[in-house]
């Protein structure tokens, strides 16, 4: 019985004796292999260059060359191709010479069918094992990459982010992380800090720029001296000072005032700054990571964000895709948040129902990962069994999901309205306004046609 795997293997037979060449061809074709033939070394080289052969069977004595030369050419240029050599002499010297050139095996003339088939079977077994090992390593790598410094995600979009983090973490360059709210920009910033061998032992200093007024934010970033403003009862070090030699993460950088942007630009240029109310210039060696959920280029065009600061922070951009664009990560994130919520709320939920899984995959998740996390925690708390069902989902999620579904349905209806209207008008024109003939040509009855004309506002005279 022919092995189905054999049809995927391509074999080249090189021999200047037509009888041997054709005999091997017939044997291997019957087994199901894809087989080609060559009678000389030059012909064989041309075929090998054009086609990726899995196996080459060559005689050691060719009319225009030595088969050892062909063996050497193949192993040098196409190392994955296995070579079986044929010798009519059966000498130890020729066998040793072939094996030294990395031939897989050799056979002596006269060639026995079972012997050549057995050698080929061993080659296929070796190739299959190598392929399985490669696939296994890829699976292990993917499994390892399903989490990365607390980030959960195995989609290609997240794999690219992981690779970027590894590439830039040990540099001093400023990094700008962009993405919608709830996509995990803070986690990415922490991962960069943790992957930096020179800084990870020191603090990761985080500042939410949008949460503070301009005066408080300036003091928070650069510090202040006693008496600088009402309530400044003592000197205070700023976050840039605390982050010296470490990492400072400025979230919502787009909310900073123009005046503060000037001071940030200076820090990024030469590390210099002054505490509020002080004239003494201080220096910091903080590594700066910023984040935004806004289109900074658009803000620059509108004059709301300094162009020079934009180019300063845009040295290495990392864009985080919204959850709706990486739905491959949803099931993994659900499992992760269920585990976290179980521990936090002393529950024992095992998973989600197929109905909920379908809802999650179809929903657009405007709040991204943060929204998913909150939905899962609420569902875990409300779950009446070990499985989260639709009735366990928060009321707010079910309402949002229904609203989104209705919006999509309405959009579809609106999208189909014009083509349907045009079709009816076209048919009415073709039938000179005859409603009965128009309905028949459209495959509907007269009542349905009248209803659709009324719905689409068609008045045909």
N, C-alpha and C positions, 0 to 999 in steps of 0.2 A: 504493500500500500504506500502510495507516494506521501511523503512528509510535506505538509502545507507550507512549512517554513522555507523549503528549498526554493520556491519560486521567487523569493526575495534575494537569492544569492546569485552573483554573476561570476562566471568562470571563463578564463581564457586558456585555450590549449595551444601550445607552441611546439610544433614538431615538423621536421622536413620530410617525414615519411607519411604519405597520404593515408596508408592503411591504418597506422596507429592513430593518426589525428582523427580520422573519421570514426574509427571504432570507439575512441574515448568520447567523441561528440555524441554518438548514439546512446552510449551507456548513461551519460549524464543527463541528456535530454529526457530519456525515459524516466529518470529519477525526479524530474521536474525543475532542474536548474535552467537558468538562462545561460547559454553557452555561445562563445565565439571562438574562431580559429585563426591561427597565423602560421605561416610556413617558414618564416625567417625572422631574424632579430629586429631588423628595421621596421618591418610590418608590425611586429609585436609592440615595439616602442610607441609607434604612432597610435595604435589602439589603446594602449595603457594611458597615454596622454589625454585621449578623448573620453575614455570611459573609466569609471571607478570600479575596478574588479575586486571582488572579495578574495578570489583565489586564482593563482596562475600556475598551470602545470606545464613545465618546460623540459625539453630534452637537454642534456648537458652537451650534446654534440649537434650543433646546427650547421647548415650549409655555409652561412655567411659569418658565423661567430661562435664563440664559446657560450654555452648556456649560463656559465658562472657570471659572465659579464652582464647578461640580462638580469640575473638574480641580483647582482650588486646595484644595477640601475633602479630596479623596482624598490629594493629595501631602502635606498637612499632617498628616493623621491616620493614613494608611497608606502611608508612603513607599516601601515595597517593591512596592506595586502599580503596574504600568506602565499608562500611559494613551495610547490612540491616539485622536486627535480627527478627526472627519469635518466637512468644510465644503462647503457647496454653492456657495460663492462663489469659492473658489480664490484669494483675494487674498493678497498677500504679508503685509499687515498682520495678518490673522487667523492665518496660519501662524506668524509671528514671535511674536505674543502667546501662542499655545499653547506654543511652544517655551520661551519665557521662564518659563512656569509649570511647566516640567519635564515636558512631554508627551514621550513617547518618539518619536513621529512623527505625521504627519498624512496624511490621504488626502482627495482631492477627489471630489465626486460628478460623474458616476456612478462607483460603486465597482466596481473590477475584482477578481474573485475571487483571481487570482494575486497581485495587489498586496497585498491584505490578508493573505493567507497568508504571503507573503514577510516582511512586517513582523513578524508573530507569530513566525515561525521565528527571526528575529533576536533577539526578546525572549527566547525560550526558550534560545537559545544563550548569551545574556548571563546568564540566571539559572542555567543549568547551570555556567557558568564560575565564577560567584560561589559556588555550592554546592561545587564542587570545591576552590576556594581555601579555603573555611571548613574543609572536611574535611582538606585538606592541612595547614592551620595546626594543627588539632586533633591530627593525627598527629605533627607536629613537636613540639608541646607535650608530648604523651605520651612521645615518644622522649626529649626533654630531661629529663622527669621520671622516667625509668626509673632514673636515678641522681641522688642529691642529697647533696652533701658526703660521698661515700663510702657512703651508704645505697643499697641496691639494692632496687627494688620499684616496680611500676607499677600495682598494684591500687588500687582506690578507697580502701581503708583507709589505704594509704601516702600517697596524694595528699592526704588530709585531714591527715595528720601533717605533710607538707611545708608545707601552707598554714598550719597552726598555728605551725610554726617561724618562718615568714616574719612572721607577725603579732606574735609575742611576743619575738623575738630582741632587738630594740632597746629593750625595756622593762627596768625594774629589778626586776620582779616575780619572786618565788621560783617555781620550776617543779617540779612533781612528776611524774616519769615512772613509770608503772606498767606491768607486764607480766610474763609468765612468764620464767623463766631462759632465756637464749639467744635472746631476741627482738630484741636490739640496742639496749638502753636507753642504753648508753654511746655508741654511734654517734649517737643522737639528741641526747644532751647535747653532744657535740662539734660537731654541726651547728648547734645553737643558738649556741654560742660563735663558730663561724666565720662565721655570718651576722650577728653583731653587729659593726657597723663600729667602734664605740667600744672594744670589748674584744678583738677577734680578733688584734690585734698583740701582745697580752700573753699570759702563760701560761694554758693550760687545766690546772688543778690537779685531779687525780683522787685520791680516797681510797676504798678498799674497806673500809667500816666493819666488815664481818663477818670480815675477815682478821686483825684485831688484838685483843688483850686490852683491857679497859677502860682501864688505866693507859697503855698504849702508844698507844691511840687518842686519848686526851685530849692527850697530848704531841704526837702527830702533827698534831692539828688546831690546837692553840693554842700549841705550843712549850713549852720549859721553861728554867729557869735552872740554872746550875751547882749541883750538890749537891741538887737537888730530890728525887732518889731515887737508889738505887744504880745506878751506870753513867752518871749525868748528869755527865760530866766537863767539860762546857763549856755555855755558853748555846746554845740552838737555836731558830731561828724556826719557827713552826708553819705549816701549810698555809694558814690564813686570812690570815696575814701575807703569804705569797708570792702569794696570789691577790688582794691589794689592787688594785682597779681592773680586775680580770680576772674569771675564772669559776672557782668551786670546785664540783666534782661529788662529792656524797656518795652512793656506791652502798650498797645494803642498809641504808638509814637505820633500818629496823625493828630492827636488831640492837643499837642503842645503848642503854645502860643508862638508867634513869630519871634518875640524877644527871647524866649527860652530856646528856640531853635538855633539862634545865633550862638548861644552859650554851649549848646550841645555840639555844634559844628566845631567850635574851638577845642573842646575836649577830644573829639575824634581826630582832629588835625595834629595836636601836639601834646595832648594829655593834660593841658593846663586849665585851672578853674580857681575861683575864689568862693569862700563861704559867703553867705548873705550877710552884709554888713561889715565885711572884712576887706582889706586891701592886699593881704598877703596871698601871693599866687602859690597854689599847691599843685602837685603832679600826681597823676594816677596811671597805673599800667593795667587798667581794667580792660578785659576783652568785652566788647560791646555786641550784644545781640538785640535787635529790635523786632517788633512784630506789628502788623496792622491788618485790619479786615477791610480797609478801604483801598481804592485805586489811587495810589499816591501820584502817579503820572497825571491823572486827571486833576488832582488837587494842585499840582504844580502849575498846570495850564490855567487853572482858575485863580492862581495867585494866593492860595491858602496854605501852601507848603513851599519852603525854600528849595529852589532848584539845586543850589550847591550842596545843601544837606542831603537832598534825595540821592545825588550821585555818591555822596560819602557813605551812606548806609546801604547803597545798592551794589556793593562790591561783590557779594556772593548772595544771590537770591535763592530762597527755598520756598517753593509754592506747595501748599498742602491742599490736595484735592478734597472737595466736599464729599460727604458720605454717599450722596446719590450717584457719584461717578466712580465709586469703588465698592459696589455692593457685594463683591467677593468677600469683603471683610465683615459683613453684618453678622453672619452666623458665629464667627470667631469672637466678635465683640459681645454678642449676646451671651455666649458661654462664659466669657470673662466677667461680665457684669453680674450674671447670676451667681457665680462663685463669691464675688465680693459682697453682694447683697445678702446672700445666705449667711456669711460670717457676721456681717454687721447686724442683721436682724434675727439671728438664731433660727433660720429657716432651713428647709431641706428640699428646695425645688430642683428638679433634674433637668428641665428643658422647656421648650415651647411647643405648642401643637402645630400641626401642618397648616392649619388655617391662619394662625398668628404668623408663622414663618412667611406665608404668602403675602399677608398684609404688610409685613416689614419690608419685603423685597420690592413691593410695588409702590410703597410710600416714598416721598421725596426727601424726607428728613430735613426741613428747613433749619432746625436747630442742631443738625449734625450729631456728632458723637455725644455731646453733652445732653441733648434731648433723648437719645437712645438710652443713655445711662439712667436718666431720671425715670423714663418709662419702665425700664426693667426693674429698678428698685421699687417703684410703686406697685408693679405687677407681682413681684416676689412677696411683698407684704400682704397683698390681697389674695394671693393664690390659695384656692381651697383644696388643691391636690398637689401632687409632685410635678404637675405639668401646668404651665401657664396657658390658659385658654382665653378666648376673646373677651369673655365676661370679666376676666381679671385685669384687663388693661385699664389704665386710668381713663376717666370720663373725658378729660381734655384731649387725650390722644384719639379716642374713638370719634369725637366731634371733629377734630382737625382732619382725620383720615376721610370721614364722610364728606366734609367740605371740599377737600382736594379732589376726591373722586367725582363729585358733582361738577366741579369746575372743569375737570378734564373732559367729562361727558358733554358739557355744554360747549366747550371749545371744539369738540369733534362735530357736534351738531352744526355749529356755526360754519365749520370748515367744509361740511358737506352740502350746506344750504345752497351756495351759489352754483356748484356743478349740477345739482339736481334741478335747480330752476332753469338753467341754460338748456339742459337736456329736454325738459318739458316744452320750453319755448321752441326749440328746434323741431321737435316732433309735431307740434301744433302747426308750424309753418309748412312742414312737409305735407301734412294732411289738410292744408287749407282751412284750418280751424275746426275740423270735424272732431268733436270730443270722443265719439265712439271709436273711430279709427285710431286716434292718438292713444287712447287707453289700451287698445288691443296691441298696438305696436310696442308699447312699454311693458306689456305683460301684466297689466293691472285692470281693475274694473272701473266703470265710469265714476262711481261714488268716491273711490280712492283718488282718482284723478282730480275731481272737483275739490276734495279736501286738501290735496297738495297745492293746487292752484291758489286756494284761499290762504293756506299757510305761507306760501312764498310770495303772496301779493301779485299773482299773475292775472292780468285782465286782457284776454286776447280777443280782438274784434275780427 
